């Protein structure tokens, strides 16, 4: 009996190393995978990719950190370049530099001054609208005329002349109202202020054409001799300053001229001078000279 126990123990020792049956099981799994390449192939590809990834970037998860850092580095590099664009040096210099900040209002003021300069003449018209339109008694000196001269079939005749004090005539225009009357009143006020005009003269002209072709009379170059001086027209009423008259027709135009007379209350006799007309598109030599016996 004592020998039976050792025999059992020996038998037990010899039966324990039998776990060799696991190797055939693992070999059987490999065999099954080999039998199914559609399962084995993806595993091999994944294993190969993991091997390449860990081979190129050793350190496993530590290799991901440099990748993130490299991805963030371009962002850091871009942000410094974008920052100067947001806060441009020009804007910073404008805020910090007193000279440039002072220069901007100066430029604006200069432009405003330049724009305000042409508005000086309309300013006179605006001021005139605030003046009284109670002009008082009539201060008109009319004279009926019949002075005519013809050159190359184109005739110019003065039918009437009226003389007004400049300030009174300006008041009459303001009382009349309207854009044209206000503009003419401003022109009269400017002549009074700049040239010392004392009177305004209105001359009614009747221009006719007895020639076969059309004719043209230029009133822009007209000249009125009065009180020992010559004066240019201020405006034309009822037509343009260059009057075109067809054959057999006539046109009525009023010439407005401001005169400076420091001798008496009236202008005295005047002489109106006009250039010869243009006939058939050609300038005719000579001049119109109409003597106006105004008081």
Secondary structure as UniProt FT lines:
FT   HELIX           2..16
FT   TURN            17..20
FT   HELIX           21..35
FT   HELIX           37..56
FT   TURN            58..61
FT   HELIX           62..86
FT   HELIX           89..96
FT   HELIX           98..117
FT   TURN            118..119
FT   HELIX           120..129
FT   STRAND          140..151
FT   TURN            152..153
FT   STRAND          154..165
FT   HELIX           166..176
FT   HELIX           179..195
FT   STRAND          199..209
FT   STRAND          215..218
FT   TURN            220..221
FT   STRAND          223..226
FT   TURN            227..228
FT   STRAND          229..237
FT   STRAND          242..245
FT   TURN            247..248
FT   STRAND          250..259
FT   STRAND          270..275
FT   STRAND          278..279
FT   TURN            280..281
FT   STRAND          282..283
FT   STRAND          287..292
//
